[in-house]
């Protein structure tokens, strides 16, 4: 499968409190594959990871609500995921994106956002183990695997899974709509 993301626009949706490597590693992987990456948050400026990694924000959830992205990355971090799932614009972006069949990668606690977007019923995915009950209550089949892909929805558990997660999101983003 191709790993060329030239001409593809990828969004990273995040706020303060993200798990540092779960944002920076996938972001670098898609950039290395040639994608244009846009970091989207509640407000412009910078956001900080749990270990103080600083990332520049390109635009806001409200500004990007109608944008069509070729792929979306949702990094983990408990506080990050919890804040995003409460933002109506961020949830609307995720919901429209997944419902249109476009690929999305969510790692660790980021799968919480998918429950609020109501896009996981009947899907198989993984996450940080503490989300198992939430995800199954939302209709998903949860499995404890390094990386799971269900029709373009790529999920992983922890930073240890980043090599597999990064490879799969690049592949799915290159493939496009499902």
Buried (B, 14 or more C-beta within 10 A) or exposed (E): EEBEBEEBBBBBBBBBBBBBBBBBBBBEBBEEBBBBBBBBBBEBEEBBBBEEBEBEBBBBBBEBBEBEBBBBBBBBBBBBBBBBBEBEBBBBBBBBBBEEEBBBBBBBBBBBBBBBBBBBEEBBBBBBEEBBEBBEEBEBBBEEBBBBBBEBBBBBBBBEBBEBBBBBBBBBBBEEEB
